Amino acid sequence: MVGESFSALLVTLDHFISRWFKDLCPAVAAEAFARNSNAFSQTELTYNVEFSAILTICRLLRMFKTLSCSKKLSGNLRVLALNKPTGKRCSSKKAAPNYLPRIFSGIQPTGDVHLGNYLGAIQKWVELQNSNQDVIYSIVDMHSITLPQQSTVSMHTELCWILSCLTTMPRLAHLPQFKEKSATVKDVPLGLYIYPVLQAADILLYKSTHVPVGEDQLQHLQLAQHLAKLFNGKFGETFPIPHSMINDDSSCRIRSLRDPTKKMSKSDPDPKSRLQLTDEPEVLLNKVKKAITDFTSEVTYAVDERPGVSNLITIHSLLSGKTHDEICREAQGLDTGRYKLVVADVVIEKLTPIRERLLELEREPQYLEEVLRKGGEKATDIACDCWHEVRDKVGLSNNVLSSASKRELGKLQSSL
């Protein structure tokens, strides 16, 4: 009898909540937007009766959560029926859920994208996207805090704090990026120290299963794997263990044109060391002509003995689809100076259409803003679900309306 009565009560309450979200919630949100305030911060008291009723509903649901009928909650009630947070250690003996594949990757908003970025990351992003994979590509603005921007999805830094409480200082101090960059600065900022934890938060927030990384970032992904295992072991199965996606072809690591012992980098102070996607044809030609090679005129591929010439052959190969051997056979009779002109022609032919499209997009800021807005909304929707699950398991108090209200406010904001 109790179960049947409660089932009837749930139907009634669900109808009430549906009306609240449909009729009252938009009005509250619209007024909040008009006042340029946080959602529900100033106007929720106007509907304190409805809000109190919803809180009562959630308390009832928690009281009856052991009843079998509670498993039949409809969509509106599932949004609000958050389990009471305990913060206690959960059993990790349950079988891990079968996570659907999801690929996550990010890039810093420096604006300087060079050939190495294109061949090593962006070109592969397009291939993965066109293959109908579930992909999330991020502009990691919080990683470049020296620029005047804020993160669109605030849960990145919130999850970063929780993960940072699970790792140790010695573990972070041994990571390559910190050791490399801290050696060049007198006062090491804390942000640089916990940078890999923020990377882990970026990945785990979307329950990513695969991450395209270079060999230099492999240890950082291993930290994300370690943190996922720690969290799952302490609080219960929450995150999939992300796997690396490393290209088997090591030649994809384009080297600097001025120092072929180093990789092509955006942070290199010499602009002639890299081929920017926005470089004009004349600039590309001059950079290739001035690329460091050696005193042997013959064109041969030998990475250890002739890194400069081998780097040009690698660039030629990746842009043309030809093998190293095919290129060397075609270049017989050419010295390295004349071969540089061949490489320059290939580079210009490949990058010119990309440059022209980038310039077109720069003249369409509204289109770019719309792409970012829609992407931000989709990312927030995914991140919000994960973040509330994390808060609930850790034992932090959840705002009963936060998950639902964000979705409603996102819809309202797009319509205003």
Phi, psi and chi 1 to 4 in degrees:
 res  aa     phi    psi   chi1   chi2   chi3   chi4
   1 MET       -  -42.3  -68.9  -64.5  -64.5      -
   2 VAL   -61.2  -43.1  175.6      -      -      -
   3 GLY   -62.0  -42.7      -      -      -      -
   4 GLU   -66.7  -42.1  -66.1  176.7   -1.8      -
   5 SER   -63.2  -41.7  -59.5      -      -      -
   6 PHE   -67.6  -35.0 -172.1   63.9      -      -
   7 SER   -61.2  -42.5  -64.0      -      -      -
   8 ALA   -63.4  -40.1      -      -      -      -
   9 LEU   -62.6  -39.9  175.3   62.7      -      -
  10 LEU   -61.3  -40.6  -71.4  178.0      -      -
  11 VAL   -60.5  -44.4  173.6      -      -      -
  12 THR   -64.2  -46.4  -57.2      -      -      -
  13 LEU   -64.8  -39.0  -64.6  179.0      -      -
  14 ASP   -62.6  -39.5 -172.6   42.0      -      -
  15 HIS   -62.4  -40.4  174.7   74.3      -      -
  16 PHE   -64.2  -44.4  170.9   78.3      -      -
  17 ILE   -65.1  -37.8  -64.6  174.1      -      -
  18 SER   -58.7  -43.5  -63.0      -      -      -
  19 ARG   -65.1  -39.2  176.7 -176.1  171.6  -84.1
  20 TRP   -61.4  -47.3 -163.1   91.1      -      -
  21 PHE   -67.5  -36.4  -85.5  117.4      -      -
  22 LYS   -77.7  -42.5 -179.0  178.0 -180.0 -178.7
  23 ASP  -103.2  -42.6  -60.3  -32.0      -      -
  24 LEU   -92.9  -43.7  -57.6  179.2      -      -
  25 CYS   -56.9  -45.8  175.6      -      -      -
  26 PRO   -60.4  -36.5  -25.6   36.4      -      -
  27 ALA   -65.9  -43.1      -      -      -      -
  28 VAL   -61.6  -46.4  175.7      -      -      -
  29 ALA   -64.1  -41.9      -      -      -      -
  30 ALA   -61.8  -40.9      -      -      -      -
  31 GLU   -66.6  -38.0 -176.0  174.8  -12.8      -
  32 ALA   -63.5  -42.0      -      -      -      -
  33 PHE   -63.9  -40.5  -86.5  119.0      -      -
  34 ALA   -61.7  -33.0      -      -      -      -
  35 ARG   -88.8    1.5  -64.4 -172.9 -178.3 -173.1
  36 ASN    56.0   44.7 -166.9   29.9      -      -
  37 SER  -120.3  172.2   63.0      -      -      -
  38 ASN   -67.9  147.2  -67.9  -32.1      -      -
  39 ALA   -56.7  128.1      -      -      -      -
  40 PHE    68.3   10.3  -58.4  100.2      -      -
  41 SER   -81.0  -35.6   61.3      -      -      -
  42 GLN  -109.2  -26.8  -59.9  -65.5  -32.7      -
  43 THR  -108.0   -1.4   59.6      -      -      -
  44 GLU   -68.9  -24.3   64.8 -176.3   11.0      -
  45 LEU   -65.9  -24.2  -67.3  179.5      -      -
  46 THR   -59.4  -31.8  -53.2      -      -      -
  47 TYR  -116.9   43.8  -58.9   98.0      -      -
  48 ASN   -64.8  -26.0   57.7   -9.5      -      -
  49 VAL   -66.7  -47.4  175.0      -      -      -
  50 GLU   -64.5  -40.4  -70.7   79.3    4.6      -
  51 PHE   -65.1  -42.4 -173.3   76.9      -      -
  52 SER   -63.1  -37.6  -62.0      -      -      -
  53 ALA   -62.6  -40.7      -      -      -      -
  54 ILE   -65.9  -40.3  -70.8  176.9      -      -
  55 LEU   -61.9  -40.1  -68.4  179.2      -      -
  56 THR   -62.8  -40.5  -58.1      -      -      -
  57 ILE   -57.8  -47.0  -68.8  168.2      -      -
  58 CYS   -63.8  -37.8  -67.1      -      -      -
  59 ARG   -63.7  -40.3  -65.4 -169.1 -174.7  101.4
  60 LEU   -62.9  -42.2  -74.7  171.5      -      -
  61 LEU   -63.4  -37.2  -67.7  173.2      -      -
  62 ARG   -67.2  -37.2  -72.8  169.7 -178.1  164.6
  63 MET   -65.3  -36.2  -70.4  170.8   58.0      -
  64 PHE  -105.6   18.2  -70.7   93.4      -      -
  65 LYS   -66.9  -17.3   67.4  178.9 -179.4  178.8
  66 THR   -83.6  -11.7   57.0      -      -      -
  67 LEU   -72.5  146.1  -64.4  178.1      -      -
  68 SER   -63.9  -30.9   59.9      -      -      -
  69 CYS   -68.7  -18.1   57.9      -      -      -
  70 SER   -68.1  -16.0   64.8      -      -      -
  71 LYS   -76.0   -9.9  -62.9  178.9 -178.8  178.5
  72 LYS  -101.6   21.5  -57.6  177.5 -178.6  178.4
  73 LEU   -60.4  141.4  -58.1 -178.5      -      -
  74 SER   -82.1  178.8   65.5      -      -      -
  75 GLY   -58.0  -44.4      -      -      -      -
  76 ASN   -63.6  -40.8  -67.9  -43.4      -      -
  77 LEU   -71.7  -33.2  -72.5  172.2      -      -
  78 ARG   -64.7  -31.1  -82.8 -162.5  -63.0  -90.8
  79 VAL   -63.6  -37.5  171.0      -      -      -
  80 LEU   -97.1  -22.4  -63.6  173.1      -      -
  81 ALA   -80.9   75.1      -      -      -      -
  82 LEU   -84.8  135.5  -56.5  175.9      -      -
  83 ASN   -64.6  146.9  -68.1  -31.2      -      -
  84 LYS   -65.3  123.6 -175.9  177.1 -179.3 -179.4
  85 PRO   -69.7  138.0   24.1  -32.3      -      -
  86 THR  -117.5  -32.1   62.0      -      -      -
  87 GLY    75.0    3.2      -      -      -      -
  88 LYS   -82.3  157.8  -64.0 -179.9  179.8  179.4
  89 ARG   -64.5  128.3 -176.3 -177.7  -62.4  -89.9
  90 CYS   -96.2  155.2  -59.9      -      -      -
  91 SER   -71.6  133.3  173.9      -      -      -
  92 SER  -105.3   16.5   58.6      -      -      -
  93 LYS   -82.8  -13.2  -65.0 -178.5  179.9  179.3
  94 LYS   -68.9  150.3  -64.1 -178.9  179.8  179.1
  95 ALA   -65.6  138.5      -      -      -      -
  96 ALA   -65.8  140.2      -      -      -      -
  97 PRO   -65.7  157.6   22.2  -32.1      -      -
  98 ASN   -86.6   90.4 -175.5   21.7      -      -
  99 TYR   -70.2  135.0  -66.5  102.2      -      -
 100 LEU   -72.3  143.2  -64.6  176.6      -      -
 101 PRO   -59.8  132.7  -22.5   33.5      -      -
 102 ARG  -144.4  129.3  173.8  175.8  -70.1  155.3
 103 ILE  -104.2  131.2  -60.1  169.3      -      -
 104 PHE  -123.5  138.4  176.2   88.1      -      -
 105 SER  -154.0  153.9 -170.8      -      -      -
 106 GLY  -140.7  163.4      -      -      -      -
 107 ILE  -143.7  144.6 -169.4  170.2      -      -
 108 GLN   -76.5  147.2  -68.5 -164.7   27.5      -
 109 PRO   -84.3   55.8   32.4  -35.9      -      -
 110 THR   -80.1  -25.7   60.5      -      -      -
 111 GLY    84.5  -10.7      -      -      -      -
 112 ASP  -104.7   92.8  -62.6  -34.7      -      -
 113 VAL  -103.8  123.4 -178.0      -      -      -
 114 HIS  -110.0 -179.6   56.2   70.0      -      -
 115 LEU   -60.7  -37.2 -176.7   63.2      -      -
 116 GLY   -62.7  -40.9      -      -      -      -
 117 ASN   -62.2  -41.7  -59.5  136.8      -      -
 118 TYR   -65.2  -49.5  173.3   75.1      -      -
 119 LEU   -74.2  -34.5  -66.4  173.8      -      -
 120 GLY   -84.8  -23.3      -      -      -      -
 121 ALA  -134.7  -61.0      -      -      -      -
 122 ILE   -61.3  -42.7  -61.6  173.9      -      -
 123 GLN   -61.0  -37.4 -174.1  172.2 -113.0      -
 124 LYS   -72.6  -33.5  -67.7  179.0  177.1   57.8
 125 TRP   -59.5  -43.5  -69.8   -5.0      -      -
 126 VAL   -62.9  -42.9  175.8      -      -      -
 127 GLU   -62.1  -43.2  -66.1  172.9   -1.5      -
 128 LEU   -66.4  -40.5  -69.4  169.4      -      -
 129 GLN   -64.9  -41.8  179.6  173.6  -78.2      -
 130 ASN   -72.4  -16.1  -68.4  -19.4      -      -
 131 SER   -90.3   12.9   63.9      -      -      -
 132 ASN    64.0   29.0  -65.3  -38.2      -      -
 133 GLN   -76.7  155.2  -61.4  -79.4   -9.5      -
 134 ASP   -81.9  104.2 -176.5    4.5      -      -
 135 VAL  -123.5  147.8  -63.4      -      -      -
 136 ILE  -129.4  118.5  -63.2  176.3      -      -
 137 TYR  -111.5  130.3  -61.5  139.6      -      -
 138 SER  -121.4  142.2  168.9      -      -      -
 139 ILE   -92.7  107.6  -60.5  175.8      -      -
 140 VAL   -82.0   74.5  -71.2      -      -      -
 141 ASP   -66.6  -33.0   46.7    9.9      -      -
 142 MET   -67.4  -18.2  -65.5  -57.4  -63.9      -
 143 HIS   -82.5  -11.7  -66.0  -92.4      -      -
 144 SER  -124.5   58.3  -59.5      -      -      -
 145 ILE   -70.2   -7.1 -155.1  165.2      -      -
 146 THR   -71.7  -15.5   52.7      -      -      -
 147 LEU   -91.8  150.2  -61.2  177.7      -      -
 148 PRO   -81.7   64.9   32.2  -37.2      -      -
 149 GLN  -133.6  162.1   76.6  -77.7  -39.6      -
 150 GLN  -120.2  159.5  -63.8  174.8  -10.4      -
 151 SER   -76.4  137.1  179.3      -      -      -
 152 THR   -70.5  -35.2  -56.4      -      -      -
 153 VAL  -110.8  101.0 -175.6      -      -      -
 154 SER   -68.2  -19.0   61.4      -      -      -
 155 MET   -66.1  -15.4  -74.4   78.9   82.5      -
 156 HIS   -58.9  -50.9  -74.7 -104.3      -      -
 157 THR   -73.2  -30.0   49.6      -      -      -
 158 GLU   -66.7  -44.0  -66.3  168.2  -30.0      -
 159 LEU   -69.0  -33.7 -179.8   57.0      -      -
 160 CYS   -57.7  -40.5  175.9      -      -      -
 161 TRP   -64.4  -43.6  170.1 -107.4      -      -
 162 ILE   -64.0  -43.0  -69.7  178.9      -      -
 163 LEU   -66.9  -34.9  -64.2  178.9      -      -
 164 SER   -65.6  -23.1   67.4      -      -      -
 165 CYS   -78.4   -8.7  -65.7      -      -      -
 166 LEU   -99.9  -18.8  -62.0  178.7      -      -
 167 THR   -99.6 -179.7 -169.7      -      -      -
 168 THR  -125.3  158.4   63.7      -      -      -
 169 MET   -64.5  -44.0  -65.2  179.2   66.4      -
 170 PRO   -59.3  -36.2  -24.8   35.0      -      -
 171 ARG   -64.2  -43.3  178.0   66.7 -173.1  -93.4
 172 LEU   -71.4  -34.5  -62.5 -179.4      -      -
 173 ALA   -67.1  -20.4      -      -      -      -
 174 HIS   -92.4   -1.7  -75.9   87.2      -      -
 175 LEU   -75.1  145.7  -67.9  172.4      -      -
 176 PRO   -62.5  -41.1   22.3  -33.4      -      -
 177 GLN   -64.9  -40.1 -174.9  169.3   15.8      -
 178 PHE   -66.3  -44.1  175.5   74.8      -      -
 179 LYS   -63.1  -38.3  -69.9 -165.5  -64.7 -175.9
 180 GLU   -71.2  -48.2  176.5 -174.9  -16.6      -
 181 LYS   -81.6  -30.6  -66.6 -168.0  174.8 -176.9
 182 SER   -68.8  -22.2   62.0      -      -      -
 183 ALA   -72.1  -16.1      -      -      -      -
 184 THR  -103.4   -3.5   61.9      -      -      -
 185 VAL  -122.5  148.8  -66.3      -      -      -
 186 LYS   -77.4  -50.7 -178.6  178.0  179.9 -179.6
 187 ASP  -107.6  110.2  -62.8  -42.3      -      -
 188 VAL   -79.4  119.9 -179.1      -      -      -
 189 PRO   -71.6  147.9   25.6  -33.1      -      -
 190 LEU   -61.2  -34.6  178.6   61.8      -      -
 191 GLY   -58.8  -36.5      -      -      -      -
 192 LEU   -68.4  -33.9  178.8   61.4      -      -
 193 TYR   -68.0  -42.3 -166.6   77.5      -      -
 194 ILE   -98.0   10.1   64.2  171.3      -      -
 195 TYR   -50.8  -45.5 -175.7  102.9      -      -
 196 PRO   -64.8  -28.7  -22.5   35.4      -      -
 197 VAL   -68.8  -38.3 -176.8      -      -      -
 198 LEU   -65.1  -37.4 -177.9   56.3      -      -
 199 GLN   -60.1  -42.9  -79.2 -174.3  -41.2      -
 200 ALA   -62.5  -40.3      -      -      -      -
 201 ALA   -63.1  -40.2      -      -      -      -
 202 ASP   -55.3  -44.1  -64.4  -18.9      -      -
 203 ILE   -74.0  -48.8  -64.0  167.3      -      -
 204 LEU   -75.0  -27.1  -60.1 -179.3      -      -
 205 LEU   -58.5  -30.6 -176.6   61.6      -      -
 206 TYR  -102.4   12.7  -59.9  101.9      -      -
 207 LYS    49.6   48.3  -61.5 -161.4  173.3 -175.7
 208 SER   -71.0  142.0  -50.5      -      -      -
 209 THR  -103.1  -22.2   59.6      -      -      -
 210 HIS  -140.5  142.2  -65.5   80.1      -      -
 211 VAL  -136.2  119.1 -176.0      -      -      -
 212 PRO   -71.5  122.4  -13.4   27.9      -      -
 213 VAL  -138.5  154.1  -67.4      -      -      -
 214 GLY   -85.5  168.1      -      -      -      -
 215 GLU   -61.6  -29.2  -67.3  179.6   -0.4      -
 216 ASP   -72.8  -14.8   56.4  -25.1      -      -
 217 GLN  -106.8    4.8  -70.5  -68.8  -34.7      -
 218 LEU   -63.5  -39.4 -170.3   57.2      -      -
 219 GLN   -66.2  -31.4  -69.6 -172.9   45.4      -
 220 HIS   -68.9  -37.8  -72.3  179.3      -      -
 221 LEU   -67.3  -35.3 -179.5   59.5      -      -
 222 GLN   -63.0  -32.6  -69.8  170.8  -11.4      -
 223 LEU   -65.7  -41.9  175.0   66.0      -      -
 224 ALA   -61.3  -40.7      -      -      -      -
 225 GLN   -62.4  -43.2  -64.3  169.7  -22.5      -
 226 HIS   -63.0  -43.8  174.8   66.4      -      -
 227 LEU   -67.7  -36.6  -69.0  173.9      -      -
 228 ALA   -63.0  -42.6      -      -      -      -
 229 LYS   -65.9  -41.0  -67.9  176.0 -178.0  177.2
 230 LEU   -61.5  -46.9  -80.1  179.3      -      -
 231 PHE   -64.8  -46.0 -170.1   96.5      -      -
 232 ASN   -60.7  -39.8  -67.9  -12.8      -      -
 233 GLY   -69.3  -31.6      -      -      -      -
 234 LYS   -88.7  -37.9 -173.8  172.0 -175.3  179.4
 235 PHE  -116.4   -2.4  -60.4  106.8      -      -
 236 GLY   105.6  158.5      -      -      -      -
 237 GLU   -57.7  119.3 -174.8   67.2   31.1      -
 238 THR  -134.9  -47.2  -53.2      -      -      -
 239 PHE  -112.0  141.0  -58.3  112.5      -      -
 240 PRO   -72.3  156.0   26.2  -33.1      -      -
 241 ILE   -84.9  111.7  -52.3  -57.4      -      -
 242 PRO   -70.3  138.6   25.8  -32.8      -      -
 243 HIS  -105.4  147.7  -60.8  -76.4      -      -
 244 SER   -82.0  148.2   60.8      -      -      -
 245 MET  -118.8   94.2  -61.8  175.7   64.6      -
 246 ILE  -107.1  128.5  -59.8  179.0      -      -
 247 ASN   -66.1  129.7 -163.7  -55.7      -      -
 248 ASP   -65.2  -22.3  -65.6  -27.1      -      -
 249 ASP   -85.4  102.2 -173.6    0.4      -      -
 250 SER   -66.2  -14.3   60.3      -      -      -
 251 SER   -70.2  -10.8   65.4      -      -      -
 252 CYS   -69.4   -9.4  -77.2      -      -      -
 253 ARG   -83.8   95.6  -64.7 -166.2   66.0 -174.1
 254 ILE   -71.4  137.4  -55.3  -60.5      -      -
 255 ARG   -94.9  163.7  -42.1  -53.8  -63.9  179.2
 256 SER   -65.8  140.3  165.3      -      -      -
 257 LEU   -72.9  -20.7  -62.8  179.6      -      -
 258 ARG   -99.9  -21.2  -56.0  -59.4  -64.5  170.0
 259 ASP  -148.0   87.7 -176.0   -3.0      -      -
 260 PRO   -66.6   -1.3   21.9  -31.5      -      -
 261 THR   -82.5  -10.0   63.2      -      -      -
 262 LYS  -115.9  156.6  -60.1  178.5 -178.8  178.4
 263 LYS   -78.5  155.2   71.7  173.9 -175.6  177.0
 264 MET   -65.0  128.1 -172.0  175.6  -71.7      -
 265 SER  -138.8  145.4  172.2      -      -      -
 266 LYS   -71.0  -25.3  -69.5  178.2  -72.7 -172.1
 267 SER   -86.8   -3.3   59.9      -      -      -
 268 ASP   -65.1  126.9 -165.9  -47.2      -      -
 269 PRO   -65.7  -18.1   23.1  -33.0      -      -
 270 ASP   -92.5  109.8 -172.1   -7.6      -      -
 271 PRO   -65.3  -18.2   22.9  -32.5      -      -
 272 LYS   -78.2   -3.2  -64.4  178.7 -178.3  178.4
 273 SER   -81.6  -13.4   65.9      -      -      -
 274 ARG  -137.0  154.4   55.9 -171.2  175.0  -89.2
 275 LEU  -103.4  106.5  -60.8  172.0      -      -
 276 GLN   -77.4  146.0  -56.1  -73.7  144.0      -
 277 LEU   -66.3  -20.4  -61.0 -171.2      -      -
 278 THR   -98.4    3.7   53.4      -      -      -
 279 ASP   -66.4  139.7  -77.9  -16.1      -      -
 280 GLU   -71.7  158.8  -63.4  179.9   -7.7      -
 281 PRO   -54.2  -39.7  -28.7   35.7      -      -
 282 GLU   -65.3  -36.3  -64.9   79.2    6.8      -
 283 VAL   -68.5  -43.1  176.1      -      -      -
 284 LEU   -60.4  -42.6  -66.2  172.9      -      -
 285 LEU   -60.9  -46.4  173.7   61.1      -      -
 286 ASN   -65.9  -37.1  -71.0  -28.9      -      -
 287 LYS   -66.8  -42.1  -73.3 -177.5  176.7 -179.2
 288 VAL   -68.3  -39.5  174.7      -      -      -
 289 LYS   -63.0  -32.7  -72.4  171.8   62.9  175.9
 290 LYS   -94.4    8.1  -65.3 -179.0  179.7  179.0
 291 ALA   -63.0  138.6      -      -      -      -
 292 ILE   -71.0  129.0  -61.4  -63.5      -      -
 293 THR  -125.2 -117.7   52.5      -      -      -
 294 ASP  -158.4 -167.6   51.3   40.3      -      -
 295 PHE   -96.8    5.5  -62.7  104.5      -      -
 296 THR   -93.2  128.1  -57.3      -      -      -
 297 SER   -80.4  -26.1   61.4      -      -      -
 298 GLU   -69.4  146.2 -173.5 -180.0    2.0      -
 299 VAL   -93.2  106.5  178.5      -      -      -
 300 THR  -136.3  153.2   58.3      -      -      -
 301 TYR  -101.9  111.0 -175.6   79.2      -      -
 302 ALA  -152.9   96.2      -      -      -      -
 303 VAL   -58.4  -45.4  175.6      -      -      -
 304 ASP   -73.8  -42.6  -65.0  -28.5      -      -
 305 GLU   -82.7  -34.2  -64.0   80.0    9.1      -
 306 ARG  -134.6   70.6  -52.6 -172.1   66.8 -166.4
 307 PRO   -63.7  -34.9   23.8  -33.9      -      -
 308 GLY   -66.6  -52.1      -      -      -      -
 309 VAL   -65.1  -39.9  176.5      -      -      -
 310 SER   -62.8  -34.8  -61.7      -      -      -
 311 ASN   -64.5  -41.8 -172.7   41.8      -      -
 312 LEU   -64.9  -39.0  -67.1  177.4      -      -
 313 ILE   -65.3  -38.7  -64.9  175.0      -      -
 314 THR   -62.9  -46.3  -64.8      -      -      -
 315 ILE   -59.1  -46.8  -66.6  173.1      -      -
 316 HIS   -57.9  -43.9 -171.5  174.0      -      -
 317 SER   -66.1  -46.3  172.9      -      -      -
 318 LEU   -67.9  -30.6  -67.4  172.2      -      -
 319 LEU   -85.5  -25.7  -66.0 -178.7      -      -
 320 SER  -103.9  -21.3   66.1      -      -      -
 321 GLY    86.1    0.8      -      -      -      -
 322 LYS   -84.2  153.8  -61.9  178.6 -179.5  179.1
 323 THR   -79.9  165.1   66.0      -      -      -
 324 HIS   -60.8  -41.6  -61.0  156.0      -      -
 325 ASP   -64.8  -41.7  -68.8  -21.7      -      -
 326 GLU   -61.2  -41.7  -70.7  174.5  -23.2      -
 327 ILE   -65.6  -43.3  -69.4  172.8      -      -
 328 CYS   -65.0  -37.5  -68.7      -      -      -
 329 ARG   -66.0  -41.5  -75.3 -163.2  -59.4  -91.6
 330 GLU   -68.2  -26.2  -67.2  175.5   -1.5      -
 331 ALA   -90.8    6.1      -      -      -      -
 332 GLN   -61.3  133.5  -73.0 -178.0   -3.0      -
 333 GLY    92.9  -10.1      -      -      -      -
 334 LEU  -100.0  139.9  -62.9  178.8      -      -
 335 ASP   -85.8  172.5   57.7   25.2      -      -
 336 THR   -63.5  -31.8   52.7      -      -      -
 337 GLY   -63.1  -46.5      -      -      -      -
 338 ARG   -72.1  -32.1  -67.3  166.9   62.5 -168.8
 339 TYR   -66.4  -32.4  175.6   64.9      -      -
 340 LYS   -59.6  -36.0  -72.9  180.0  179.7  179.9
 341 LEU   -65.9  -36.2  -60.7  179.6      -      -
 342 VAL   -64.1  -45.6  174.4      -      -      -
 343 VAL   -63.0  -42.0  176.1      -      -      -
 344 ALA   -60.2  -41.1      -      -      -      -
 345 ASP   -61.7  -41.8  -72.3  -20.1      -      -
 346 VAL   -65.3  -43.6  173.6      -      -      -
 347 VAL   -62.9  -46.3  169.9      -      -      -
 348 ILE   -63.4  -42.9  -68.3  170.5      -      -
 349 GLU   -61.9  -36.9 -178.6 -179.6    2.6      -
 350 LYS   -78.6  -41.8 -178.5   68.2  175.6 -177.9
 351 LEU   -87.8  -21.6  -62.7 -169.7      -      -
 352 THR   -60.3  -48.4  -64.0      -      -      -
 353 PRO   -60.9  -35.0  -21.2   33.2      -      -
 354 ILE   -66.0  -43.6  -62.5  176.0      -      -
 355 ARG   -60.7  -43.5  175.0  177.9  177.8  -88.6
 356 GLU   -64.1  -38.9  -68.3  174.1   -9.5      -
 357 ARG   -68.2  -38.0  179.6   55.1  179.6  153.8
 358 LEU   -62.2  -41.0  -72.1  174.0      -      -
 359 LEU   -65.1  -36.9  -65.9  177.2      -      -
 360 GLU   -63.0  -43.5  -70.9  178.2    4.3      -
 361 LEU   -65.9  -33.4  -69.3  174.1      -      -
 362 GLU   -63.0  -26.0  -72.8 -178.9   -0.5      -
 363 ARG   -89.0    4.2  -65.3 -169.4  -70.7  -92.6
 364 GLU  -125.3   62.0  -59.1  178.4   27.7      -
 365 PRO   -62.9  -32.8   23.0  -33.9      -      -
 366 GLN   -65.7  -38.6  -67.8 -178.3  -16.7      -
 367 TYR   -64.1  -44.3  168.0   74.9      -      -
 368 LEU   -64.0  -41.1  -64.2  177.0      -      -
 369 GLU   -64.1  -36.2  -69.6  173.4    0.1      -
 370 GLU   -67.3  -40.8 -179.9   69.4    6.5      -
 371 VAL   -61.5  -44.7  170.4      -      -      -
 372 LEU   -65.6  -39.5  -69.3  173.3      -      -
 373 ARG   -63.7  -48.9 -176.2 -172.3   65.6   78.5
 374 LYS   -63.9  -41.8  -70.6 -177.5  177.4  179.3
 375 GLY   -63.2  -40.6      -      -      -      -
 376 GLY   -62.7  -38.2      -      -      -      -
 377 GLU   -65.8  -43.6  -71.8  179.1   -3.6      -
 378 LYS   -64.4  -42.2  -68.0  178.5 -179.1  178.7
 379 ALA   -65.2  -41.2      -      -      -      -
 380 THR   -62.1  -39.5  -61.5      -      -      -
 381 ASP   -62.3  -43.0 -163.8   47.8      -      -
 382 ILE   -69.6  -46.2  -61.6  172.4      -      -
 383 ALA   -65.4  -34.7      -      -      -      -
 384 CYS   -62.6  -43.7 -162.9      -      -      -
 385 ASP   -61.0  -45.3  -69.8  -22.5      -      -
 386 CYS   -66.4  -42.3  177.8      -      -      -
 387 TRP   -63.8  -40.4  174.0 -123.9      -      -
 388 HIS   -68.4  -33.6  -80.1  -80.6      -      -
 389 GLU   -64.8  -42.3 -179.1 -177.2   -2.5      -
 390 VAL   -64.3  -47.7  168.3      -      -      -
 391 ARG   -59.4  -42.6  -74.3  176.3   61.4   96.1
 392 ASP   -64.1  -41.0 -166.8   44.9      -      -
 393 LYS   -74.3  -34.6  -70.3 -177.5  175.3  179.2
 394 VAL   -72.3  -31.2  169.7      -      -      -
 395 GLY   108.7   12.2      -      -      -      -
 396 LEU   -81.4  144.2  -58.1  176.0      -      -
 397 SER   -70.1  130.0   59.8      -      -      -
 398 ASN   -92.8  137.2  -85.6  -56.1      -      -
 399 ASN   -74.7  119.2  178.1   -6.7      -      -
 400 VAL   -61.1  -24.4   72.5      -      -      -
 401 LEU  -101.5   -5.9  -70.2 -179.9      -      -
 402 SER   -61.9  -44.8   57.7      -      -      -
 403 SER   -65.6  -47.0  179.7      -      -      -
 404 ALA   -69.5  -42.0      -      -      -      -
 405 SER   -65.1  -34.0   63.1      -      -      -
 406 LYS   -62.6  -39.9  -93.3 -169.2  176.9  178.6
 407 ARG   -66.4  -43.7  -69.5 -179.8  175.5   82.9
 408 GLU   -64.5  -42.1  -67.4  -64.1  -34.3      -
 409 LEU   -68.1  -34.6  -67.7  177.5      -      -
 410 GLY   -61.6  -41.0      -      -      -      -
 411 LYS   -67.1  -41.8  -65.4  175.7 -176.8  177.0
 412 LEU   -63.5  -43.8  -81.3  172.6      -      -
 413 GLN   -61.7  -37.2 -168.1  174.0   20.1      -
 414 SER   -71.2  -22.8   63.5      -      -      -
 415 SER   -93.1  -14.2   63.0      -      -      -
 416 LEU   -80.1      -  -66.7  178.1      -      -
